[in-house]
Amino acid sequence: MTATKTLPALKQTTATTAEKPPNKFRQAFPQYAAISPFFILFAIFGAFPILFSIWISFHSWDGIGPMKWVGLEQYSYLISDPKFWKTIGNTMIIWVLSTVPMLLLALVLANALHNATRFRTFYRIAYFIPNVTSVVAVTLVFGSVFSNNFGLLNAFLQSIGIAKVEWLTQPWGIKIAIATIVTWRWVGYNAIIFLAGLQAISADVYEAAKVDGASPRQTFWRITVPMLRPVILFTVVTSTIGGLQIFTESRVLFGDTNNIGGPGDAGMTIVSYLYQSAFIKNQFGYGAAIGWALFILIVLFSIINWRLIGGTDEQRLASRAKRRADRKIAVQKAAQEKEAAHGVR
């Protein structure tokens, strides 16, 4: 009798267990465990330093002693700090002197590589080598090239009858030297990116332009450049981010811990000032404030670049049509005013 009573209960329990849905987390646990090392390392070495830098930017801290809450005093002093604004000016000038010629030269080189028929692979590797070369070694070499007394550049200038230039003591000479190092290092990298964009353009477009009688110059400016706009936007944004974070070139070029930016701080960038404040003067709170000010500048300039270069094809065509219509109206208005002036005479 006891066995007969227990049997229905056993069947009911088995049916309930079979109907219970599987635990989705338990099923996906191996996948989560496989990708967890990345997130753990990112949390320790990425997210925590970012959050901690925000926290210490509101404190006065020398890195060892207790923190002192100062609120927004670090940022208030940052806005009124003339040295900080000078570093912004230095960084902007170096960025313009390096980024503009670098991207133009990279675009020309990419176009030449795209049209080359022999040794194409060799040239690609040759142009990319500077990017994988140690920036410290490259800066040391360029330091000897731009040396005031025994530099190769001054030796060349004197050989053609031009007086030597104090490259590493004059403000503009320092900026040109740093911008040259940045340009030499990154022009090959951007050329390879442009080359990838060129190879994505269909050959039928160029053949149609050739049939219509377009010259190589017209083809380059009216077909190649507009169709490379997304790639150009990418290179401009990445070059802006990298250009605003220049540090190693000026640090190695001068090498003096007490004079990172050279004579008159002409080569001191924003990151150099951050390094000097945090790791030389032990003002970690102020250094963190400089870092977040740099972050805001990078976001601001990235948005500006996006607005200037980005946008949809329809928006660009509408804007171009509007500019043409405005020019036509302006020409007609000028012609009418000229006729009116002749009529008065």
Secondary structure, 3 states (H helix, E strand, C coil): CHHHHHHHHHHHHHHHHHHCCCCHHHHHHHHHHHHHHHHHHHHHHHHHHHHHHHHHCCEECCCCCCCEECCCHHHHHHHCCHHHHHHHHHHHHHHHHHHHHHHHHHHHHHHHHHHCCCCHHHHHHHHHHHHHCCHHHHHHHHHHHCCCCCCHHHHHHHHCCCCCCCCCCCHHHHHHHHHHHHHHHHHHHHHHHHHHHHHCCCHHHHHHHHHCCCCHHHHHHHHHHHHCHHHHHHHHHHHHHHHCCCCHHHHHHHCCCCCCCCHHHCCCCHHHHHHHHHHHCCCHHHHHHHHHHHHHHHHHHHHHHHHHHCCCHHHHHHHHHHHHHHHHHHHHHHHHHHHHHHHHC
